[in-house]
Structure formats: C-alpha cells, structure tokens
Amino acid sequence: MTLRLRKLLLAVSVLAVLAGAAAPRLTARGAAPAVTISATNPYSPTEIIVRFRPGTSAQAMTQSLAAEGAQRQADPLLAKLGYTLVKVPNGQVVEALNALSQDPNVEKAEPNYLRGVVEDGDARRVADTIPTDPSWGNQYGPVHIQGPEVWDILTGTSAVVIAIIDTGVDLMHPDLSAKLWTNPGEMGPDGLGGDKSNNGLDDDSDGDIDDWRGWDFSSNDNNPQDAHGHGTHVAGIAGAATNNGAGIAGMNWNARLMPVRVLAANGYGTDTQVADGIVWATDHGATIINLSLGGSAGAAVLEAAVDYAYNHGVLVVAAAGNTAPNPVIFPAAYEHALAIANTNSSDNRNSSSNYGPEVDLSAPGTSIYSTYWTIVQGSTYGTLTGTSMATPHVAGVAALLAGLPQFNTPDKIRVALESTALDIDVPGWDQKTGYGLIQAYDAALFDADNATPTATPTVTRTPTATPTTAPPVQYSRETSDTCTGVSYAWQSAAGGTDLNLHVDDGAAAITLPFPFTFNGQAKTSALVSTNGYLTFGSSGTTFSNQAIPYGNVPDDFIAPFWDDLDLRVQGAVFSQTLGSTPDRRLVVEWNNVKRYSSSGAELSGLTLQAVLFESSNNILFQYQSLTSTVAANATGGTATVGIEFAGGASGYQHSFNTAGSVHAGLAILFTPETAPGPMCDPTSTPTTTATVTQTPTITPTPVARIFFPVVGQVGH
C-alpha cells in the first residue's frame, strides 16, 4: 500500500482509532480559542458540550446559546464535572462551536464525540457451538498472568465492584447472572407493599427510576442489557462465575459486575454518555472501572470524568487501542487511567496494540475466549482479539488486590501491578509493553505500605528516567513570549541551497558545516524532512506526528513543526550556513509549505526555521508566517514541536497537537547545560526547564502533556 493511500484510508475511516488533535488550550483571559475538530473521530450532529465560565448566570447561558439556536439539556451527572450538554440544530455543530468559542461567557466548547468499543475488526469470531463443559482449556490468559497461583490464596470478595462501562452485559448469561451487582437502594420492600426494583419510583434519590441492576445511558432506561456482545465478553474475562461447572473462569471469582451501558448496539456512544457512565458508576460504589472503549479526539469532559473517579478512590483501567503505530487512545491516555497493551499466547505484544509513553501494563488480549451474546444465539461464548480483551484481565486482578486492606487506594494498586510485572520487551519500562505483563500472585504479595509511592499525579504522566539512560545533557527552553533574553530575528536561508524537496513525504541528506553536539553526541550529517523536522537518524519520511518521546522512527530529531506537510505544488526547503568560525549557524528553512489536505479544502502557508549554533550547540526555532484556512492547524493544533534524543526514550517537548502553541513572530530557544542560557527579565513570566521524558523506573513521574480521547468500538 502506498503512503498516500494509507493517508487516504486513515482520513476516511471512522472505525479506526487514530491519533487526533488535542482539545485546544484556553487563553488566559477572554474567549476560548477557535475549536479544532478531529477529522478522524465522528461526533453527534446535534449535540455539543459547553463549559461556562464560573459566575455565569443561567440567563446569560440561555442568551449565549439562543444566539446560535441552541438549548441546554438536563444532565445532572455532567453538571458534576462543570459541563453542560447543549442541543444544536442538526448539522450546525461546527458553526455553533466556532461562535461559542468566541463568547466571553464560554470557557470551553467541544463536540460530543462518538466513542466505540475497541477490538481488531477482522479478528473477531464467534464459537460455532455453545460449550457444554467447562472451557478452562480454552483460556491461556489467566495461566500466563499467575491466575492459578493467586487463586490458591485469593479469589476476591463480593464487597468489590467492577463497573463494566461498555455495550451492556447479557443479564441472563448463565456464567454472569449470579455475579451481577444490584443497587441496595433499589432493592427490597418499599413500605407500600411494592418492590423497590419495579415500583416506578426513585427510591435511592439518584435521579434514576428503578436502577436496581445498573443503567443504560444509551437508551436512558434501567435495562443495561447488551445488544452487541462486546460488553458481555469483557465482563466474562474480568469476573465470570468460576467453579460453577459451566463455561469459563473469570479472573475474579467473587467481585460483583456493575453493568453500565454507554454504547449502543452499533458499538458507539458519545462523550457525554461515557462521562455520565463513569460518574454514575463512581457514585454507586464501583471500586474498579473497566473502559474497553475509546476514540481519537480529545475531550476535556472525558478526562474530567476519569479524574472524578480517581479522586473518589476508583481505579480506572482502559484499553490502549488497536491501530499501531498510532499512539495510545483516550481515555487510556489520560493521567489517571491505566493504559493496557495486548499480548498473545507467546507473551509477545500484538503488533496492532497502540503504544506510547502512556502505556502502563500488558495483558493477554489475542484470541481470548469468553462469554458472549448475539441476537441469534443469545447467551453464548466466543473469541475476540484486542486491547479491549487485555483490559479486563487487569481489571479482574486489580479487583483481587482491592479486596485486601493494604491496597486501599488506586495508587497502591497501580504501584503493585507495575512493580511486579514480568518484563517482556526491552529491559525496564518501554512504550510498547509498559512495565510488562501483569503477574497476579506477585502483585498480591507486594508490600504496598512500604513501597516507593507513586508521585501524586497532577498532569499527564511520563516515566522517570533511570540513571543509566538519563541524557548526559540537560536542556532549558525559553521563548520570546516569556523571556526578554530570547528575541525573534529571522535568519533567511532562502538564498542558500534549495534541497529540491518538491515532493510529499521526502527527505534530503545534508552534511553539517560544523560538528554539532546534540545531547552530548557529535553529529556531522542529517536528514531534512519535508514534514517539518530534521533527524540524525535513519528515516526522515514519517508524516504522522507523535508525542515526544515516541520510541520509533523518526529518531534523534529536531522538530520545529512536525506535521504532514506537502511540497508537491507549493513551497521549498532551503539550508544555508551563516556567520564565520567559530560562530557559524546552520539555518534550515521551510518556506511557504502547506499542510497535506486529502480534499484540498485546507489552504495554508507555513514559513519557519531551525537554527543550529556552532559554538553553543543551541537550537533555535523561529516562525515567520503561519497561515491556514483552519487557523488552529497553523498554530500547532496538529503538530509536534520539540527535540528527541537517540533511542527514542527521552526528549523535550514544547507542544503536541496544541493550537496556539506557536505563532508568527515566535522564537523558541533550547539551550544545553554546557552553554550559558539567556537572561530573562525577572518581571516576565518565567519558563521552566523543558520537561524531559525518558525511559522509566518503577515509579512514573507526571509531566504535562495533551492527549485526545477514544471511545466505543468493539474489540480494542
């Protein structure tokens, strides 16, 4: 398949879980910036999500929405997160978002993205017959993660509740029905001669009537019956009835399964439905939340829901995605979620499993046999593949630990699982398998009270470097926006050498005019890519930008604007050496280049440069002109800006898919510790040392990062 065909397929596929633009970052004052909408994640055509600024009156909210023909919709669970569900005229989502993003009463406005189950689309197959005997022989998963060993000492407790937030659960399945959670506030006599479960009253005063066995946010009723099959499959892996003479064994024999349906029969749901499901499950006593779903666009409301669960003592376990080499999907990429990769029966990572710095752990997810439901067969069993299947293995083990008093917080469970995982890839943590394959028995014996505590997360985590792999040189990063010692002064290379890169996804080799030391290593040559970066590695044609560190090609790179750029009909790349020894400067300039647009609808012109300094080994990014008919794309909304070192385990990221992170007239200076840094006016806003992201030890350290969400497709 050609590179361009792959781009086209990625652009038109609404089922694939792809990397998308992050939700735009708010400005300090005034209206929110223009909204960036993911081109790969479908969204509701009649709904948006709005966060009004604190202190905005109900009347002002109504007036702001009325101007766009929009109306507030009642959603008390969403209100707990500070967000409002808004109905807009059919097909007017983009117009409403753009208008409301400029309203001074609005802090954030975003689409109500669709989320789907996560599985390998063609890997699913349903068993030909319903097993009549125990099917333990069909389950390699528990064996590979010490299931039999841990069951010698621990099989779980009914006091622990695993919320299956998915397509629902087959409520009558013989391997699940006895394991289902029931709402104590909606059970028993109601004092009027009726049964609370069916008396048509909201007995527990939670806003839902007769929600005695879960809730269906897809149909807004009290029947979370699976109409797809995916949620039933997930539930069985985590906690099917075990030692009952039929079917399969669940990882946790005694934990209760809470059915929360947020995805419809087609495998999709919206951000608000998923967020509501997370809040509802948390409020109703879930201990562990399983999210085998995802989507490719960022949504602040979804991250707020994950944070809500974490802040209430609930561990969120989520699928990493099945579209490698794409990055980890959402909500797995969020700081307070455990992102789970997929391994096979040989304990190797499945090649479809997404990867990146957010991956925490791995678990069996390839050809997994479990409970299932079909419209023809009803309750049955089947085999599915995906990170959707790996995730409930972890959720079930986490629930085993949660039943022990020493594992009384999400962080203690996380540290136990990560500290005892079996390393199955490169030594230590890695971006493809995280800390490794979970080991249930070892985790149960882990001394949580005396372990090195996980750093209190405040932003998206990136693992801490081990001393042996830490970069020998630390860098600081300052910008002309925040430091008076950094000034924008364009150094044109247009009169230099045209690298003849009038192609799409190409690279040209150059010899550096002087040895340039990058992270302590002397460089003498580089590849200059059409896609806004230069690399000292072996490949310069990668068009799909990734967060730093990436761990794959390109490697060892300097990226003033890594994005999918197209120079076939517009623009050029130049290089020129300025100055004289020992203060020469190599300037690489991307001049009037455009972003790739499959439809041709986006018109853009980007002129920017990277400057390498001979004596100081400083790196300077400058931006002369950034224009596009999609403004957010021109200012970093789809680009990676930063540097990454050899090996792909560490680097310094200025921004990733963040609209407004760069602008015309901006200069960004990276200074190694071996050179004097710029003098900044103490009255100006300080810029801290650039965040370094590296290969981790056992304990992850939080680092600011922006990611995007993914929800709702079967077979993660």
N, C-alpha and C positions, 0 to 999 in steps of 0.2 A: 504494500500500500504506500502510495507517495505521501510525502509530508503534507502537501497541500490537501490531499484527500482526507488525511487524518484530521486536519484542521476543520474541514467542512463537516465531517461527521461529528466532531466534537461540538461544533457550533449548533448543529440542528438536533442533536439527540437530547430529548427531555427526560430520558430514563437514566442516562449515565450520571454518576455522581462526580461532578467535575469541580476543579478549583474555580472559584468566582471571586468577584470583587468584594472586599470587606465593606461593611456598613461605614458611611462617611463619618469622619470625626468632626464633632461640633466645633464651631468657632467659640472664642472666649465670651463674646457678647453678641447680641443681636440675633438675626435669624440663622437657622441651620443652613449649612451649605447645600448646594444642589444635590439631589439624591442620585446615587448610582444604582442602577437596577441590573442584577445579574442577567447575562444573556443565556445562561445555561440552566437556571433554576426556574421552573414555571411558578406562577403565583395566581392568587384569586383575582378574577377580573372585576370583582365588585366590592372588595374589601381592602382597607389599608390599616396600619397600626400607627397610632399617634401618641407621642408623649408631650403633654403640655408643660410649659414652664411652671415651677412652683408659684402659687399665688394667683394663677389664672382663674377667674370666676367661671361658674357654669354658663352664665350669659355670654361671656367673652368666647368661651369654647364654641357655643352654639353659633355665634355670629361668624367666627372664623371658618367653621365648617359649612355654614349656609352659603357663603360666598362661592363655594365650589359645588353646591348641590349635594353636600354630604351630610350625614346624620350620625350621631353617636349611637352605638348599640350597647345594650346592657351586658356586661361581662364582669361580675364581681371578682372572679379569680384573677383576671388580667389586671384589674384595678389594684390588687395587692402588690403588683410589680410596678405600678405607676404608669400603666399604659391604658389606652382607650381603643377599642375596636370601632372602626368607622366604616359605614356603608357609603359607597360612591356609585354614581351612575355607571352602568355596565360599559366597560371598555375605556373608562376615564381615569384609570389608576395613575398613569404617568403624569397626566395633566394635574391631577389633584395633588400628587406628591410634590411636583415642582412648585406649585403655588403655595402649598402649606409650608414647604421648607423655607420659604421667604417670609412667612408670617411671624412677627415678633413674639406671638404667644406660644409658638411651637418650638420645642427643644429638639424633637426628632420625629421624622415621618419615614416609614418604610413599607414596602409591600408586605402582604400577608402571604409569604412564600408557601408553596406546597412542599410537604415532606413525605418521604416514602420509605418503605421497608428496604433493607439492604442485603441483597444476595446476588450471586452470579446468575444472570438471567437465563443462560442456557444450561447451567449445571444442575438445575432442579429436576428431580424425577420422583415420582410417587411410587411407592411399592405396589407390585402387581396384586398382592394379596394381603389381607389383614392378618398379622401374626396371631396364632392361637396359643403359642407357648412363649415363655419369657425370652426376650430378644437381647439378652446381655451380650451374646456373642457377636452382635452387630455393632456394638459400641466400643470403639477403641479409645474414644475421648477420655472417659474417666480413668482408664488404666494409665494413660500417658501423663496424667496430672495427679497421680497418687490418690485416686479415689478409693480403691480398696484399702489402702493403708490408713487413710484418715478415718474411714468408716469403722475401723477397729476401735477407735477411741471417741468418735464424734459423728453423729448423724443429723444433727440440727435440732431445733426446737420450734414449736408452733408459735412461740412468742415473737419470732422474727417473721417479717412480712416482705416478700419480694414483689414489687409492683411491675407488672408486665405492661408497659406502655407501648401499644402496638396496634395490630388489626383486631384486637379482641382475643378471647380464649374460648375454645369449644367447652361450653359449660357442662355438657353431658358426657364428655370423653371419659371412658372407664379408668384411664390412667391419670386423670386430672381432677375429676369432680370432687373427690374426697379431700383434695388438697386446697380447695379454693377458700380464700378469705371471705368472711362475712362481716358486715358492719354492725357492731354491737348496739349502736344507737338506732338501728332499724330492724331489730330482731326481737321477738317475744311479744307477749300481750301488750296492747296499747292502753289498757284500762277502760276501754269502751266495748270490750267483747271482741275486738278485732285483732288482727296480726299486724304488727308494725311493718312487716315486709311488703304488704299489699293493701294497706288501708287508704292509700291515696293521700297520705299526709307526710309532711316533712318533719318526722319525729325527732331527728337529731339537729334540726335548725341549721343545716348547712346550705340551704338553698336548693337542694335536690330532693325530689319526692321518691320515696321507696328505693333509695340507692343501697340496697342491702347486700349486694354482691359485686360492687364496682359501678362504673358509669361509662356511658357511651357518648363521647364528645363529638363523634362523627354524626350521629343522629339525634343527639341531645335527649337521650332517654336512659332508662335504668337497665337496659339489656346489652351488656358488653359481649354478646355472642360473636365469635369470629365468623366472618363471611368471606374470608380469604385463605386462611391456613397458616400464614406466616407466624402470627402471634401464638397459635397453638403449638407450633414446632418449637418456638423459643421457650415457651413455658415448660414443655416436657424436659428439655435439656437442663433447665435450672432446677426443676423440682417435681418431676413426675413421681407418682406413688411408687414406692420401691418395696421389694419383697412381698408383693401382693399377688404373685402367681401369674401375672399377665403383663405383656408389653415390655417397657424399658425401665431402667433405673435413672432417677433424677440425681443430680449432683447433691442436692439437699433433700433428705428423706422426709423432713418434718416441717420445714418452713411453709407458711401459707403463701399462696399465689393470689395477688390482687389484680383482677382484670381491669385495665383502663384502656378503652378503645378510643384511639385518636386518628386512626387511619381507616378509610372506607374500604369497600370490597375491592376497589381497584388498586389498593395499596398506598393511597395517598391521603394526606391530611394537610392542614395549614399550620403555620407557626402558632397561631392563637390556640388551636386545638391541642397541639403538643404542649405548649406552655401551660394551658389550663390543666391538662392531664398531670403534669409534673407537680403543680401547686396542689391539686386535689389529692393526689397520692400522698404527698408530704403531709397535708393537713389531716389525712385519715390514718396516719400511723405507719406508712411504709418505712422500712429500715434500709432497703436496697431498692434502687430504681434501675431497671434494665431498659436501655434505649437502643434497640436494634433497628434504627431508622436514621435517616439523615437527608441532607440537601446541600446544594453547593453555594448558596448565597448567605451572606452574613445577616443576622437578625439580633439586634440588641435585646429584644423581648425574650428570645430563646435563652440567651446567656443569663439574663436576669432570673429566669425560671430555674436554671441549673444552680445558680448562686443561692436562690431561695431554699432549694433542697439542702444544699451543703450547709448553709447557715442554720438549718433546723436539724442537723445531725444525720442527714441521709446521704449515703454513698451513691453516686451516680456512675453507672458503668455503661459505656457507649461504644458502638461499632466504628472502626476506623475507616471503613469504605472498601470498595472492591474494584477501583478503577486505576490501579497503579499504572504509571508512575505519578499519578496525581496525589496531591497532599491529603492529609487527614481531613475527613469531612466533619461537619458540625451535626450535632452538638459535641461529638467526641473531642474536637479540637479545643474546646473551652477549658479554662484553667481548672475548674472544679469537677471535671469529668475524667474518668479513667478511660483512655483510648486503647482499644483492644485489636490486635492484629490476628490474622488467621494462619494457622499451621495445619499441616497434613499428617497422615499416619506415620510418616518418617520423621516427624518433628522438624520439618523444614517449612519456612514461610511459603504460603501460597503466593504465586507470582502476581495474582490480582490484588493482593492486600495493599491498600494505600499506606504510605509511610511518610515520616517527617519527624520533627523534633517533639511532637506531641504524643507519639506512641509510648505507652506505658508498659504494656504486657502483651503476651501472646497466649493463645489457647487454641485447641482443636476446633477447626471450622470447615474442614473439607470433607465432603461426603459424610455428613452427620445424620444418623438415623434417630428419629424422634417421633413424638406424637404429631398428628396432622389432622386436617379437616378439609374435605372437598364437598362441593354442593351435590355431587353424585353419590359419593360413598359415605358422607357424614364423618363420624369419628373413625380415624384410621391412623396409619403410620406412614412415614415417607422419609426420603433422604434429600437434604438440601446442602448447599455449599455457600459460604460467605462469612464475613466478619459478624454478620447477624447471628450465626451459629456459635462463633467463638465467644461472643459477649456473654451469653447466659451461662457458659461454663464458669466464667469468672464470677458472675453474679451469684451462682449457687455456692461457690467456695467462699465468697465474701460473706454470704449469709451464714455459713457454718461458723466463721470467726465471730460474726456479730452476736451469736448466741453465747459467747464466752464473755465474762465480765471484764477481762483485761482489754478487749477490743471494743471499747465503748464510744469511739469516735471514728468518723470516716478516715481521718489521717492515720490513725493507728492501724486500721485495716489495710490501707494503701501501703504503708511502710512495710508491714508484714509480708504482703504479697510481693512487693518489689524486691525486698531484701532476700527472699528465699527462692526467687525464680531461677529456673535452670537456664544457664547461658547457652543459646543455641546458634549464635551467629558470631560476629567478631567479639573478642573479649570485652566485657563491660557492657554498658548501655549502648544501644545503637538505634538508628532511626527506623529500621525495618522491623525489629522484633522487640524493641524497648528493652526492659530488663531481662526478658526471656520468657520461657514457658512456665506458667504458674505451677506450683507444687503444693498441693493442699495440705499434706501431712506436715511438711516442714513449716508451712505458714502457721498452722495451728499450734506448733510448739514454740513459735517465735516469742521472744521476751519483749512484748510491746512496751512495758513500763520502763525498761531501761535502754530502749533503742534510741539511736540518734533521731531526734524528732524531725519530721518533715517541716521545711520552712513554711511559715504561715503564708498562704498564697494571697496575693493582692492583685496580681495581673497574670497573664498567661505564662505558664511555666516553661523554662528551658533548663535542661540539666546542668548541674555544676561540673566544671572540668576536673578531671583527675590531675594531680601534679605532673604526671609523666606526659600528659598530652596537652597541657596548657600551652598557648602560644608563647614563644620566648619574648615577644614584644607586645606591650600593651599600647593601645591607641586611644587618643581622645578625639572627640568630634565636636566641632564648633560650627555655627552657621552665621552668616551675615545678618540674620534676623535677630540673633541673641547675643552676639559678641562684637564689640566695636573693633577688635583686632582682626576680624575677618571682613574683608570688603570684596564686593563684586567688581571685577575688572576683566572684561572679556579679552581673551588672547587668541585672536583669529588664526586658524590653520588653513583657511580656505585658499591661501596662496601656496600651500605646500603640496604634498603628494596626494593625488586622488587615488584611493585604494581600489578603485574600479569595482566597488561593491554595489553595482546596479542590478541587484538580484533580490530574491526573497530568501531569508534564512541561509545566508552565506557568511564566510569568514575569510580574512586575508592575513597572511603571516607577515610580521614585521620584525626587523632587527632593532633592538633598542639602541639609541645613540650613546648610551652610557649604562654601566651596570646599575640596576635599580634594586635596592634591598626591600623586599616585601615580607613582612613577618619574620625577619631575620634570615631570609634566604635571598641570595643574589640571583636576579633574573636578567637574562640577556636577550630574550625574544618573547613575542606574544602573538596571540591570535586576536584580531579585531573583528567583532561580530556585527552584522547588520542590526542585531537585536539589542543594541544599547549597552554593550559591555565589552571589555577586553579580558582575555584569560591567559594565564601562564600554563594552563592545562592542555589537554589534547583535543578538545572539541569546542567549537565556537558557533554551532548552528542551532542550539536549543532555543526554541521560541517561547515555550510555556514557562513563564516566570514562576519562581518558587520562593518561599520564605528562607531566610538565612538562619542557621546552616541548612543546606539541602542534602548533602551526602551523596550526590550523583553528579553527572556532568550537567552544566559546566562546573569545573573545579578550579580553585585557586584564581579567583576572578575579582575584577574591579568593575562595579556596575553603577554608572550614573543614572541609567534609566533602562533596566532590563524589562523589555516588553516585546510583544510580537510586532515588529516593525517591517515595513515592506518598501524596498527601494527600487522596485522594477520600473516605476513610471515617474518617480519623484525623489529628489534628494540625493545626497552623496556623503561619503565618509572620507575625511582628509586626515593626514598626520603631518606634523611639522615640528622641527626642533628649533627652539628659540633660545637666545642668550648665548653665553660663551662659558667655557670651562673655568671654574668648577661649579657654575651656577646655571647649567643648561636646564631647559624644561622641554619635555616631550608633550605635545598637545595632540590629542585625538578628538576630532570634532565630527559629530553627526549633524549635518546641515540640512535643514528643511526636510527631514524624513517624516514619513507618515506611518500611522498605525495600520496594521493589516485589518481590513474590513471585508468579510466574505460577501456582503451585499453591495459594498461600495458606498453605503449610505453615510458613513462617517468620513468627514473631510478633516484632515489635520496637517499640521506643520510643526515639527519639533526641531529646535536647534539647541544643542547642548554640547558639553565637552568634559573630558577628563584630562587633568594635567598632572604629570609625574615630575617631581623635582629631584635634580641630581644630588645636591649636597645634603638636603634634609631628609630625603625619601618621603616627603609629604605627598599627599594625594588631594587634589582639589577638583570638586565637581562645580560646574557653572552652567546656568540655564539662561540663554539669551531670549528665546521666544518659545512659548508653549501654547499652541492654539489647537482647538478641535471643536467640531460641532457638538461633541459630547464633552463638555468642559471638564468634568471630573477625570476623564481618561487622560487628559493632557497634563494634569497636575498630580499624577501618581496613583490614581484610582485603580489602575491595572498594572502597576509596575513595581519592581523591587529596586530599592536604592541602598547600596552598601558595599561591603567587601567581604569576601570569604577566602579562607586560607586553604592550603594544600591538604587534601584528605577529606575535606567537606565536613569536618567535625566542629569547626569553630569559625567565628567571623563577627563582624559588626554591622548591624542592620539599622539604617536610618529609618526606613519605612518599607512596608509591604502592603500593596493594594490599599493605599490610604490617600484618598482625594485631598488635595490641599497640602500635601507633604513637600511638594516642590512648586516653585512658581518662577516666572520670568524675573530676572534680576537677583536670583538667589545664588549664594556661594556656600558650599559645604566643604570644610577642611578636615581631613583625617591626619593627625599628627602622631608619629610613633614616639614612644617614651624616650628614644635616643636623641630626639630633636626638641629644641625649645618650642613650647606651644605659644599661641597668640595671646596677647594681653587683652583681657576683656574688661570693659568699664564695669566697676563693681555695682553701678546703679542699674546696669542692664540685667535682663533675665538670664541667669546662669544656665549653661548647657552642661549636663553631667557627662562624665566619661562614657563613651559609647558602650552600649550593652554588649558584652561578649557572650556568645553562645557556643558551648563546647560539649565534647563527649563527657557524659556524667559519671558521678559516683552513685552510690545507693540513693542519695537524697536529692530530689530535684529542687532547684532554686528558681523562684519566679522571675520572669523577665517580661517586659511589656511587649506585646505582640497583638496584632489584629488578625482575626480569622473569620471564616464565614460558615453558616450552618447547612446541614443536610438532613432531611427527614423523609421517611416514608416509602422506600422501595424494598420489596421482599428480597431476601437472600443476601444481605450485606456481605 
